[in-house]
Amino acid sequence: MPKYNNPRRTWKYSNEFKVNAVQLSFVVGVTIKSVAENLDIHPFMLSRWRKEYREGIIVADKRKKVADQSKVTK
């Protein structure tokens, strides 16, 4: 579950959650609205995350990628 960021109850979602949500929304035949409803988020938020994902603002955890690559090179 996301964490509260301040007393006004603003949700803070992890980059991993955002990337997973965006990838679900790119599946052919699936609408942004249906993905947002299933994840209990507003469709506008998912649309914003999709835009940020395309622009490279939201990325999966870089440290995991580096760790995986170091295993491959050994």
N, C-alpha and C positions, 0 to 999 in steps of 0.2 A: 504494500500500500504506500502511496506517496506520503511524504512528511509535510507537516504544517511548517510554514516558513515564518509566520508571525501571528500575533494574536487575532488578526482579522481572518484567519483561516484560509490563507492562500495556499493552494497545493503546490508542492515542488516535485516535479517528475524527473526521474533519472534519464540520462541520455539513452541508456539501454531501452527503457520503456518507450521513449519517443521513437527511436529507430525501429523497434518492433512494430509499433503502431503504424508508422509510415509504410513499412514493408507490407503489412497486412492490407493497407489501403491501395497498394499498387497491383494487387491481384486482379486479374481480368474478371469482370462480372460482379465485383464487389464495390459497393458505393461507400463514399466517405461517411455518409450518414449512418449506414449500418455498422461500420467499424467503430465509429464514435459511440453509438448507442451500446454496443457490446462492451466497450472499455469504460463506459460511464464518464465520457468527456464530451465537451461541446464540439460540434462539427467544425466550427470556425477555428478552434485550437488545433485540430488535426490538419486543417488546411494550411495554417501558419507553419506547423511543423514540417509539412511536405515542402513548402517553399524554402524553409531554412535548410532542409536536407538537400534539396537541389543546389542551393548556394554553397553548401559545404559548411554551414554553421553548426549543424547537428551531425556528429559523427559517432560511430561506435567507439568504445573505450580504446584509445590508441595503445595503452600499455599492454593490453591483451594481444594485440597484433604483433607488437615488438617481441613479446615473450614467445609467441608461437613461432615467429621467424627464427629466433635464436635456437630453438629446438631443431628446426629443419637444417640449419647450417652446421650443426654439430655432427 
